[in-house]
Amino acid sequence: MEPNTGTVLWLAALCVLVLNLPFGLWRARTRKFSLAWFLSIHAPIPGVVAMRFAFDLGFHWTSYAVLVPAFFLGQFLGSRLGKWQVSRAGGRDRDAPVEG
């Protein structure tokens, strides 16, 4: 193990977290278990795999211990941000059609 591997792993985890923020935000604005909800969770996975190759991390089990929580934390924080934006907009999504 190179001395710089830990730093690279944490940098990759930060990138995974940031990648998942917009997808978590999208997930917060979709109906649970809909196709859009499913896609908002699974669409960033190819990006995470690409980051593994870009950072030359491979698929060692220790990298999962860092990257999987970063994935879920990014989804969670993005979802919270989306819910905060909806509540700030008066309880309705800005993109939702206005009835009436």
C-alpha positions as CSV (number, residue, x, y, z in Angstrom):
1,M,0.0,0.0,0.0
2,E,1.4,3.4,-1.0
3,P,1.5,6.1,1.6
4,N,-0.7,8.3,-0.5
5,T,-3.5,5.7,-1.0
6,G,-5.5,6.8,2.0
7,T,-5.5,10.4,0.8
8,V,-6.7,9.3,-2.7
9,L,-9.4,7.2,-1.1
10,W,-10.8,10.1,0.9
11,L,-10.6,12.4,-2.1
12,A,-12.6,9.8,-4.1
13,A,-15.1,9.6,-1.2
14,L,-15.5,13.4,-1.4
15,C,-16.1,13.2,-5.1
16,V,-18.7,10.4,-4.7
17,L,-20.5,12.4,-2.1
18,V,-20.6,15.5,-4.3
19,L,-21.7,13.4,-7.3
20,N,-24.6,12.1,-5.3
21,L,-25.9,15.4,-4.1
22,P,-27.9,16.3,-7.2
23,F,-29.3,12.8,-7.5
24,G,-30.4,12.9,-3.8
25,L,-32.0,16.3,-4.5
26,W,-33.8,14.7,-7.6
27,R,-34.9,11.8,-5.4
28,A,-36.5,14.1,-2.9
29,R,-38.7,15.5,-5.6
30,T,-40.0,12.2,-7.0
31,R,-42.7,9.8,-5.8
32,K,-41.2,6.9,-3.8
33,F,-40.6,3.7,-5.8
34,S,-41.4,5.4,-9.1
35,L,-39.1,5.0,-12.1
36,A,-37.6,8.4,-11.5
37,W,-36.9,7.5,-7.8
38,F,-35.2,4.3,-8.9
39,L,-33.1,6.1,-11.5
40,S,-32.1,8.8,-9.1
41,I,-30.5,6.2,-6.8
42,H,-28.9,4.0,-9.5
43,A,-27.9,6.5,-12.2
44,P,-24.7,7.7,-10.3
45,I,-23.3,4.2,-9.9
46,P,-21.5,4.2,-13.3
47,G,-19.9,7.5,-12.2
48,V,-18.7,5.9,-9.0
49,V,-17.2,3.0,-10.9
50,A,-15.5,5.4,-13.3
51,M,-14.1,7.3,-10.3
52,R,-12.7,4.0,-8.9
53,F,-10.8,3.5,-12.2
54,A,-9.8,7.2,-12.4
55,F,-8.3,7.2,-8.9
56,D,-6.9,3.7,-9.5
57,L,-8.6,2.3,-6.4
58,G,-9.7,-1.1,-7.7
59,F,-12.3,-3.0,-5.9
60,H,-10.7,-3.9,-2.6
61,W,-13.1,-4.4,0.3
62,T,-11.6,-1.5,2.3
63,S,-12.6,1.0,-0.3
64,Y,-16.2,-0.1,0.0
65,A,-16.1,0.8,3.7
66,V,-15.4,4.4,2.7
67,L,-17.2,4.9,-0.6
68,V,-20.5,3.2,0.2
69,P,-21.2,5.5,3.2
70,A,-20.1,8.5,1.0
71,F,-22.6,7.4,-1.6
72,F,-25.5,7.2,0.9
73,L,-24.4,10.4,2.7
74,G,-24.5,12.3,-0.6
75,Q,-28.0,10.9,-1.4
76,F,-29.1,11.8,2.1
77,L,-27.7,15.3,2.1
78,G,-29.1,16.0,-1.4
79,S,-32.5,14.7,-0.3
80,R,-32.5,17.0,2.8
81,L,-31.5,19.9,0.6
82,G,-34.3,19.1,-1.8
83,K,-36.9,18.9,1.0
84,W,-35.5,22.2,2.5
85,Q,-35.9,23.9,-0.9
86,V,-39.5,22.6,-1.2
87,S,-40.4,23.8,2.3
88,R,-38.8,27.2,1.6
89,A,-40.9,27.6,-1.6
90,G,-44.1,27.4,0.4
91,G,-44.5,23.7,0.6
92,R,-44.7,23.0,-3.1
93,D,-42.0,22.2,-5.7
94,R,-41.1,25.2,-7.9
95,D,-41.3,22.9,-10.9
96,A,-44.7,21.5,-10.1
97,P,-47.6,22.9,-12.1
98,V,-49.8,25.4,-10.4
99,E,-53.4,24.1,-10.0
100,G,-56.3,26.4,-10.5
